[in-house]
Amino acid sequence: MICLTIDKVGRTFQDRRVLRGISAEIQSGDVVGVIGPNGSGKTTLVRIIAGLLRPDTGSVTLRIDDATIEQRRFKVGLVAPWLHIYDEFTPTELLDLSCKLRGEAVRSHDVLSTVGLHDRGHDIVRTFSSGMRQRVMIALAIHHSPPLLILDEPSVTLDSAGRELVRSVVAEHSKRGGVVILATNDDVERAYCTTFLSVE
């Protein structure tokens, strides 16, 4: 059982208050849509949940079964337009490296098949379109089956087949009891969500 608690999280940049007292309790199987207008702080909240940015106030706590996990040890799968991948590698090399760093068994072929890149696993990522790079990023996010899957505008560069991939990934992660955080302004992506967290 997973329980992610966001408790009165706030964040200020210079003199501008971006997040003010954001709170939520999120359980296994939840798909939480983080919604709000551009500039409202959706990405800031995503970065805080992922442990990439510290809040000025409040906290983020993750419990799995009866154990509280330190935020620096959160296992997170993250897809976001502001992330970069090493494009001089192939998808297979990136996945193999990620597995080795985590001390996990390599199963890159299965994951590449899931994201529709089974026949491009040995091609250099630099040669890929933006949509194909997004598929590589999705593969890197899901290959280790993290309890938290955080998606920031995941369909932004994807075609209709890629959007269906995102829907399928979200549904599968929720079905197996993970938590999905989905920051979006997209009406199609909102339909994947079971609940919403507004940062307006």
N, C-alpha and C positions, 0 to 999 in steps of 0.2 A: 504494500500500500504506500502510495506517494502522497505527501502533503507539502505543498509549496505555500509558504506564508509570506506575503508582502505586507509589512507593518509600517504605516505612516511614512512612506518613503518620500523624501523631498530632495530637490537638487537645484542649486543656483549657479548660473554662469555669469561671472562678473556681478552686475547688479540686477540681472534678470532671473526671476524665479521661473524655472521650467516645469518642475514637478512640485506639487504641494500636497503632502499628506495622502499619498496613494496607498490604499490598503486592499487586500484581497486574500482569500484562502482558496487554494486550487487543489483539487483532488485527482487521483488516478483516473484517466479516461477523459478528463476535461480538455476541450479545445477552446482556449481563451482568445478572443479577438481583442487586441489592443487598438482602440479606435480614437480618432481625434483629427482635427485639421492639420495641415502641414505646419510644422514648427511648434506643435503643441507638446512635444516631448516623447512621442512613441519610441523613437530610436534610443533616446536617453534611458527610458525605462528598460528597454530590451538589453541595453549594455549593462545596466545595473544588475538585472536578474542573472545575466550570464557571468557576472563577476569581473567585467572588463572596466567598470567604472564604479567608484564608491559614492553612495548617497551622502548628502550633507546631514540628513536626518533619517531616522528609521532604519529598518533592516530587512533582509531577505533570508528566510530560513527554509531549509529543505530537510524533511524527515522521510526516510524510507524504512518501512516497517516500524521498528522501535528505535531506530538509530538516527541521531541528528548528524547531518553531514556538514562539515565546514565548507563555507562557500568556495574557498580556493580549491576544494576537492570535488566540486560539482562535476558530474559527467554530463556535458552539454553537447548537443548537436546544433550547430549554428549556421544559418544561411542568411546572408545580408548583402546588399549592394555595395556596402563600404568595406567588405572583406576582400582580401586579395589572396590568390593562390599562386604558387610557384609555376609559372607557365612554361618553364624550360624542361619540365618533367612530363612524363606521360601519366594518364589517369591511374594506370596500374602501379607505377612507381610511387605516386602520391599516396595511394591507399596502402601499399605495402609499407611505406615509411611510417604512416600513421599507426598501423597495427604494431609495428616493431616498437615504436615509442611507447605504446600503451601496454606492451607485453602480451599482445593478443594474437590468436591464430589468424593468418592471412586468408581472406576469402574474397579477394577483389573481383573475381569473375562473376560471382553471384550478385554482388552489389552493382557492378556495371551493367549486368543484364536487367536488373530492376530499373535502372535509370535510362535504359535504352542506348547504352554505349558499349555493348558487348563486342562490337566489331571495330571499336576505335580505341581500345584499351592501350595500344602500343604506339599511338600517334601523339606527337608533341602537343600539349595543351595550347601553346601559342598559335597553332594553326586553326584552332576551333573558333566557331562563331560565339557570340555572347550567350546565346541560348544553350549551346553545348557546354560552355564553361559553367553555366548555372547548373546543369545536370551533374557535372563533376563535383560542384560544391555540395549539392544535395547528397551525392554518394558519400562524400567525406563526412557529412553530418549524420548519416544514418547507419554507417557500416558497423559501428560499435554498439548499436542499440542503446543509446543513452536514455536515462529516465526523463530528461528534459530535452525537448526539441523546440528550438526557438527560430522562428522564421520571420524575417523582416522583408516585406514585399517580395515574397519568393517567386511570383509569376511575372515580375516586371519585364524580363527579356524573353519569356517563353511563348511558343506558339500554342495552338490548341492542344496538341498532344502533350506538350510540357505542362500545361495547366492541369490536364488530367492526371499526370504523374504526381503533381503536388497534392491534388485531391486524394489520390490513392495512398500516398505516403502519410498524409495527415490521418486518414481513416484507419490505416493499419497501426500507426503508432498509438492512437487512442484505443483501438480494440485490444491491444496487448497490455493496456494499463499504464501507458506513459502519459506525460503531460505535454501538451502543445501550446506554445505561446505564439500567436500569429498577429504581427503588427501590420495593419493593412487599411487602405482606403478603397479597396477593390470590392465591388458588390458580389462578385463570384466567390472570392475568398471568404467574405463574411458568411456566406452560406455554409461553409465548412465548420463554423464555430458553434459550440454548445452554450457559450456565455460570453459576455463582453465586459471589458474594463475600459472605461472612458478616461482619457487624460486631457479632455478639453478644459 
